[in-house]
Amino acid sequence: MKYRELLKEGMEELKKAGITDAQIDAEYLLEYVSGMNRASYLMCMMEQAPEDVIERYREFIKMRAAHEPLQYITGEQEFMGLSFAVSPEVLIPRQDTESLVEETLSVLKDGDLILDMCTGSGCILISLLHEKKTCQGIGVDVAATSIALARENAVHNQVEAEWLVSDLFTEVKGEFDVIVSNPPYIATRDLEELMPEVICHEPKRALDGHEDGLYFYRKIIEQAPLYLKPGGRLLFEIGYDQGESVPDLLAQAGFCDIAVIKDYAGNDRVVRARLHDL
């Protein structure tokens, strides 16, 4: 079978399965399994594809047709210009979360100590430390499998960090200049409305914010003052409809300088606040 025929077969199978970007995904998977880029494909599309490429491509197309995310099939995702290993144990890093990293970078000072709560793949903390090499950080997650993957990603991206298995703050010690978190924030009742790629494949513990989506914000905001230095910063990623509720929780807890920042799509995406100085 020629490369062109193989690609057509993949596209048709993905279209039948209702994959929105069937052509793009089919092309990406062929590039991935063959090692070709777009230019190479155009030069070789009339050549016979090796049997091992055909077999592997068909296997990956079958997985994608079952709505398994591309990132879990290939095992990688780019974030903030860095490459991260991903697996079904962690949420796939999203471009929306880059807004959280960029806002955190804007408040970081040389030598700051960062706590990344609900670290998952480690993409937030690793990206921050990659940019701010004088800072130090600890990534925390309830799942040991997530911490193992975050540690792997730190080594891959040549970043030094500490990693801790902890149910929120239970195992955390010390005080931090900045606490940053992308916690689970989808209300339980809304989970069933998510795309199959998300609800059927990504870890529910990284999505479910309990009844109203605010459970983890409440918990983190309640305990953060015990772990923040005076004047320390707390930054969250939020859902598009939480631009009032999360700031209200912060204000009720006595935080000041509360601000809501929009993402590139114009949605409320980040909330930052400061703990009062002594």
C-alpha positions, -999 to +999 in steps of 0.1 A: +000+000+000+013+035-009+016+062+017-012+082+000-036+052+001-027+046+037-035+082+046-068+081+028-078+049+046-069+065+080-089+097+072-120+077+061-120+056+093-117+087+115-145+105+096-167+074+100-160+076+138-170+112+140-136+126+147-139+164+141-104+169+127-102+136+109-078+148+082-054+166+105-053+137+130-048+111+102-019+132+088-003+137+122-004+100+131+011+091+098+039+116+103+044+102+138+046+065+129+067+071+097+090+098+111+082+120+080+073+156+081+048+172+056+075+179+030+089+143+032+054+129+028+048+150-004+079+136-019+072+099-008+034+097-010+035+074-041+061+051-025+052+018-008+048+021+029+067-005+050+046-032+066+056-022+101+045+014+094+011+002+080+005-021+110+014+006+135-006+033+117-037+012+116-034+004+153-031+041+161-060+050+138-082+024+156-073+040+189-081+075+177-113+063+162-123+051+197-118+088+207-085+082+226-067+116+226-038+120+202-015+129+231-021+096+249-015+077+217+018+094+210+027+098+247+037+135+244+024+170+244+041+204+238+035+231+265+053+265+268+077+253+241+088+222+260+080+186+254+061+166+281+054+129+285+018+123+292-003+092+301-039+085+311-027+091+347-025+128+341-045+156+325-031+166+291-015+200+293-036+226+275-028+260+259-053+276+283-029+267+312-001+286+295-020+318+307-015+306+343+022+301+337+027+335+320+008+353+348+029+335+375+061+344+357+050+381+359+049+380+397+080+357+403+111+373+418+146+358+417+150+332+444+113+326+450+101+293+464+071+279+444+046+253+454+026+238+425-005+221+440-022+194+419+009+192+397-001+163+374+025+161+346+045+188+363+041+211+332+034+243+352+062+240+377+087+227+352+079+256+328+082+281+356+116+268+367+128+265+331+122+302+327+132+314+362+163+294+369+170+311+402+137+299+417+131+266+434+099+246+436+080+217+449+053+199+429+025+181+449-001+156+437-023+130+454-013+103+429+021+087+430+018+078+393+015+115+385+045+124+406+066+097+389+057+112+355+064+147+367+098+137+379+105+121+345+094+153+327+117+174+350+147+152+340+138+154+303+136+192+304+167+195+326+149+212+355+156+205+391+126+203+414+112+184+444+082+162+440+058+151+468+029+127+471+004+145+493-034+150+496-033+187+492-012+201+521-012+171+543+025+163+537+037+198+528+061+217+551+075+252+550+065+285+536+064+296+500+066+329+481+041+316+454+015+289+454+001+281+420-026+255+411-047+242+383-071+221+405-100+200+394-128+226+387-156+210+367-188+205+386-197+168+389-230+174+371-212+188+341-187+160+336-211+140+313-212+170+289-175+168+282-161+154+250-156+116+249-118+123+245-119+139+280-144+121+301-137+086+288-099+089+289-085+116+311-084+110+349-116+119+366-097+130+397-081+158+377-114+170+364-141+166+392-144+197+413-173+181+432-208+195+435-202+231+424-167+229+410-153+249+438-143+222+463-106+224+458-105+262+456-121+263+491-097+237+505-066+254+490-077+289+499-085+279+535-050+263+541-028+285+518-022+312+545-005+287+566+020+280+538+025+314+522+050+339+534+036+374+543+028+391+510+030+358+492+010+352+460-017+326+452-026+319+416-053+296+401-065+285+368-103+288+368-132+277+345-146+303+322-176+308+345-157+311+378-144+346+374-167+358+403-169+328+426-132+322+431-123+359+437-152+360+462-137+330+481-103+347+482-118+380+494-137+362+522-104+345+533-087+379+536-066+379+505-060+413+487-049+426+453-073+401+437-074+401+399-089+381+371-070+376+339-084+364+306-069+339+282-062+344+245-098+334+237-111+362+260-124+339+287-117+344+324-088+319+330-065+330+359-071+345+393-042+359+413-043+372+448-018+383+476-017+374+512-016+405+535+018+415+548+023+414+586 
